[in-house]
Amino acid sequence: MADGDLLTLDRTLRALEQLVRRLDPDRMTGRQAAQLGERLAKMERLCSAAKATCARRVADTKVFRDRGHRSAASWLAEASGESVGVATQLLDTATRIAPGSAVDEAFRRGQLSATQAKEIAVAVEADPKAERKLLDAVDRLSLPELKAECRAIRSSATAEGDKRRVYERIRATRHHRSWTDDDGAFRYRGRTTADDGARIMAALQAETSHLFRQARKAGRAERIDACAVDALVRVLQSKQAGPKKPPTMFIRVDAAALQRGATEGHELCQIDGVGPVPVATARRYLPEAFLNVVVTRGSNVQTICRMGRLVPAALRTALEARDPRCVVPGCNASYDLEMHHVVPVEHGGPTSMANLCRVCAFHHFLITNEGFSVSGKPGAWRWNGPVAGPP
């Protein structure tokens, strides 16, 4: 980069400063405001690309130390007036994009925002052949749709064993945190697996819609996200009234993958509105919840079915009496036990007293995700280790 480039940039900055100072919204038509906003948005994308490139070089050369900063992210945060977290995300974007790639070129032309560039770059790391497809889709996909497409590509390119390891890592780091902010408001955030997230959302959505409709009927202009908070409180309070009907999830899975136990190629296994999950996770919910299954072949929907696998109340009561504790030998857990089909439903196992038992959540997780199994009969249950598969 020549010194003349810095001078050109300085002149551009001064011209932009003058333009912004002169802006008077009352003297612009709506069309003029939209045209100016679109141009400024492209300038913002260009600046993000240039800033990311510079930040990466600052990190490589460690020149941030000369300016009294402990990291390139700290330097960038001060220069941008942003948080270190935001600066770290931009740096991560810069390191993810391969220099000279089509993603890099599109980013530098102002066609991609930093968020779009990072999503595509991460997907391309998993499947380089998807680069052109994603770049061509940017103009017609919203950001949430682009993220979903990128997640699907990453999932298709990831071996089932790796998906399970990611799932286990997420599960191991699950958390819920709460604090009181400066205004005295209760704040909370959390992290958990996609299937648990789907169960939470399924439990909240119906109550949220009910409260939203009630508010509109009463003439109150309540936001849907405000109703969601009220729904969360109601759902938690309703637990005192006893167990409710299990939530309904919409799982999109290829029939062959469901039978095989793993996806191959571009087969799908995902919870709609949440994202890809291991096939073992989808299988786990077959006995416990009503499951909407869309059977696909590639991108074409072949058939849609609704499989009710809920254990009838009378049978559930009998099982609770027969198996008051987890049936795995040596486990005495008696809290939050889950129904388990000894012969899996997808392999023809019936929902019957002889084919059902109750296990704790920990051992159920090992069965569905780690290849363990229960066999035998009441009073003589056996706990079997995973069957060695191909390397």
PEKA-V198116 format. One record per pair of residues at least 24 apart in sequence whose ideal C-beta (glycine too) atoms are under 8 Angstrom apart, sorted by sequence separation. I is the first residue (numbers start at 1). GAP is how many residues later the second one is. D is the distance in Angstrom with one decimal. If there is no record, write none. Layout:
BEGIN
i: [I | I]
gap: [GAP | GAP]
d: [D | D]
END
This chain:
BEGIN
i: [90 | 93 | 97 | 111 | 170 | 204 | 207 | 258 | 287 | 336 | 337 | 340 | 357 | 51 | 89 | 93 | 96 | 258 | 335 | 336 | 92 | 96 | 98 | 112 | 120 | 123 | 127 | 167 | 251 | 253 | 338 | 16 | 111 | 116 | 119 | 123 | 126 | 127 | 204 | 207 | 333 | 340 | 93 | 103 | 115 | 119 | 122 | 123 | 126 | 204 | 207 | 268 | 311 | 331 | 51 | 89 | 96 | 102 | 106 | 127 | 253 | 267 | 331 | 333 | 101 | 102 | 116 | 120 | 123 | 127 | 327 | 119 | 123 | 126 | 204 | 251 | 322 | 327 | 328 | 55 | 59 | 103 | 106 | 122 | 126 | 203 | 266 | 326 | 327 | 328 | 331 | 342 | 102 | 266 | 325 | 326 | 342 | 251 | 319 | 323 | 326 | 340 | 55 | 56 | 258 | 318 | 323 | 328 | 55 | 249 | 309 | 315 | 315 | 319 | 326 | 52 | 56 | 315 | 319 | 320 | 51 | 52 | 55 | 56 | 312 | 319 | 249 | 251 | 253 | 255 | 311 | 52 | 53 | 248 | 251 | 252 | 253 | 254 | 255 | 315 | 48 | 52 | 246 | 247 | 248 | 249 | 250 | 251 | 252 | 253 | 254 | 255 | 309 | 246 | 248 | 249 | 251 | 253 | 254 | 203 | 246 | 248 | 250 | 252 | 52 | 202 | 311 | 202 | 328 | 202 | 255 | 327 | 199 | 198 | 199 | 288 | 198 | 288 | 327 | 287 | 329 | 287 | 328 | 329 | 330 | 195 | 287 | 327 | 329 | 52 | 53 | 286 | 323 | 328 | 322 | 49 | 50 | 286 | 287 | 49 | 286 | 286 | 49 | 283 | 45 | 46 | 52 | 46 | 49 | 283 | 46 | 246 | 287 | 45 | 48 | 49 | 45 | 48 | 43 | 45 | 42 | 45 | 49 | 45 | 201 | 198 | 201 | 198 | 195 | 198 | 194 | 197 | 195 | 194 | 284 | 194 | 194 | 195 | 194 | 193 | 284 | 283 | 284 | 195 | 194 | 259 | 281 | 193 | 258 | 280 | 281 | 195 | 280 | 195 | 278 | 160 | 160 | 160 | 156 | 155 | 156 | 156 | 167 | 156 | 167 | 156 | 155 | 163 | 155 | 163 | 164 | 167 | 155 | 163 | 152 | 164 | 152 | 160 | 160 | 155 | 155 | 154 | 151 | 152 | 151 | 148 | 171 | 168 | 167 | 164 | 164]
gap: [24 | 24 | 24 | 24 | 24 | 24 | 24 | 24 | 24 | 24 | 24 | 24 | 24 | 25 | 25 | 25 | 25 | 25 | 25 | 25 | 26 | 26 | 26 | 26 | 26 | 26 | 26 | 26 | 26 | 26 | 26 | 27 | 27 | 27 | 27 | 27 | 27 | 27 | 27 | 27 | 27 | 27 | 28 | 28 | 28 | 28 | 28 | 28 | 28 | 28 | 28 | 28 | 28 | 28 | 29 | 29 | 29 | 29 | 29 | 29 | 29 | 29 | 29 | 29 | 30 | 30 | 30 | 30 | 30 | 30 | 30 | 31 | 31 | 31 | 31 | 31 | 31 | 31 | 31 | 32 | 32 | 32 | 32 | 32 | 32 | 32 | 32 | 32 | 32 | 32 | 32 | 32 | 33 | 33 | 33 | 33 | 33 | 34 | 34 | 34 | 34 | 34 | 35 | 35 | 35 | 35 | 35 | 35 | 36 | 36 | 36 | 36 | 37 | 37 | 37 | 38 | 38 | 38 | 38 | 38 | 39 | 39 | 39 | 39 | 39 | 39 | 40 | 40 | 40 | 40 | 40 | 41 | 41 | 41 | 41 | 41 | 41 | 41 | 41 | 41 | 42 | 42 | 42 | 42 | 42 | 42 | 42 | 42 | 42 | 42 | 42 | 42 | 42 | 43 | 43 | 43 | 43 | 43 | 43 | 44 | 44 | 44 | 44 | 44 | 45 | 45 | 45 | 46 | 46 | 47 | 47 | 47 | 48 | 49 | 50 | 50 | 51 | 51 | 51 | 52 | 52 | 53 | 53 | 53 | 53 | 54 | 54 | 54 | 54 | 55 | 55 | 55 | 55 | 55 | 56 | 58 | 58 | 58 | 58 | 59 | 59 | 60 | 61 | 61 | 62 | 62 | 62 | 63 | 63 | 63 | 64 | 64 | 64 | 65 | 65 | 65 | 66 | 66 | 67 | 67 | 68 | 68 | 68 | 69 | 72 | 73 | 73 | 75 | 76 | 76 | 77 | 77 | 79 | 80 | 80 | 81 | 82 | 82 | 83 | 84 | 84 | 85 | 85 | 86 | 87 | 87 | 87 | 88 | 88 | 88 | 88 | 89 | 89 | 90 | 91 | 101 | 102 | 103 | 107 | 108 | 109 | 110 | 110 | 111 | 111 | 112 | 113 | 113 | 114 | 114 | 114 | 114 | 115 | 115 | 116 | 116 | 118 | 118 | 119 | 120 | 121 | 122 | 124 | 124 | 125 | 127 | 194 | 201 | 202 | 205 | 206]
d: [5.8 | 5.8 | 4.6 | 8.0 | 8.0 | 6.1 | 3.8 | 6.8 | 7.0 | 7.1 | 8.0 | 6.0 | 6.9 | 7.4 | 7.6 | 4.1 | 4.1 | 7.2 | 7.8 | 5.8 | 6.8 | 5.9 | 7.8 | 6.6 | 7.6 | 7.8 | 5.3 | 6.1 | 7.8 | 7.1 | 4.8 | 7.8 | 6.9 | 6.9 | 6.0 | 3.9 | 6.4 | 7.5 | 5.0 | 5.6 | 3.8 | 6.6 | 7.2 | 6.4 | 6.6 | 5.5 | 6.7 | 8.0 | 4.5 | 6.1 | 5.8 | 6.1 | 5.2 | 7.9 | 7.3 | 7.6 | 7.1 | 5.4 | 5.7 | 7.0 | 5.5 | 8.0 | 6.1 | 7.4 | 7.1 | 6.7 | 6.3 | 6.5 | 4.5 | 4.2 | 4.6 | 4.6 | 5.6 | 4.0 | 6.2 | 5.1 | 7.8 | 6.4 | 6.0 | 7.5 | 6.3 | 7.0 | 7.8 | 6.9 | 6.6 | 5.4 | 6.4 | 6.8 | 6.1 | 7.4 | 6.3 | 6.0 | 6.0 | 8.0 | 7.9 | 5.0 | 6.7 | 7.5 | 7.1 | 5.7 | 4.1 | 6.6 | 6.3 | 6.9 | 7.8 | 6.3 | 4.0 | 4.8 | 5.3 | 6.4 | 5.8 | 7.3 | 7.8 | 5.7 | 6.0 | 5.3 | 4.0 | 6.5 | 7.4 | 7.2 | 6.7 | 7.4 | 5.8 | 6.4 | 7.7 | 5.8 | 6.2 | 5.9 | 6.3 | 4.5 | 6.0 | 5.6 | 6.5 | 6.7 | 6.9 | 7.8 | 7.5 | 7.1 | 7.8 | 7.3 | 7.0 | 3.9 | 6.1 | 6.3 | 5.1 | 6.2 | 4.5 | 6.0 | 4.6 | 7.4 | 5.4 | 7.9 | 6.7 | 4.4 | 7.7 | 7.2 | 7.8 | 7.7 | 7.0 | 5.1 | 7.1 | 6.7 | 7.7 | 6.7 | 7.8 | 3.2 | 6.8 | 5.8 | 6.6 | 5.9 | 7.5 | 6.4 | 5.2 | 7.7 | 7.1 | 6.6 | 5.0 | 6.2 | 7.7 | 5.5 | 6.3 | 6.9 | 7.0 | 7.3 | 7.8 | 7.7 | 5.0 | 4.5 | 5.6 | 7.7 | 7.8 | 7.8 | 7.4 | 4.9 | 6.1 | 4.6 | 7.9 | 7.6 | 5.8 | 5.0 | 4.6 | 6.5 | 7.0 | 6.6 | 7.8 | 7.7 | 6.5 | 7.9 | 7.9 | 6.3 | 4.2 | 6.7 | 7.2 | 4.4 | 6.7 | 7.6 | 7.4 | 4.4 | 7.5 | 6.6 | 4.5 | 5.4 | 7.6 | 7.7 | 6.9 | 4.5 | 7.3 | 7.4 | 6.6 | 4.8 | 5.8 | 5.5 | 7.9 | 4.6 | 7.2 | 5.4 | 7.5 | 5.7 | 5.0 | 7.8 | 4.1 | 6.1 | 8.0 | 4.9 | 7.5 | 6.3 | 7.0 | 7.5 | 5.8 | 4.8 | 7.5 | 7.3 | 5.0 | 6.9 | 7.1 | 7.5 | 3.6 | 6.5 | 7.1 | 7.5 | 6.8 | 5.0 | 7.3 | 7.4 | 5.4 | 7.8 | 7.9 | 7.5 | 7.8 | 7.9 | 5.2 | 6.6 | 7.1 | 4.5 | 7.0 | 6.6 | 7.0 | 6.3 | 6.7 | 7.8 | 3.5 | 7.7 | 4.9 | 6.4 | 5.9 | 7.0 | 7.8 | 6.9 | 6.9 | 5.6 | 7.9]
END
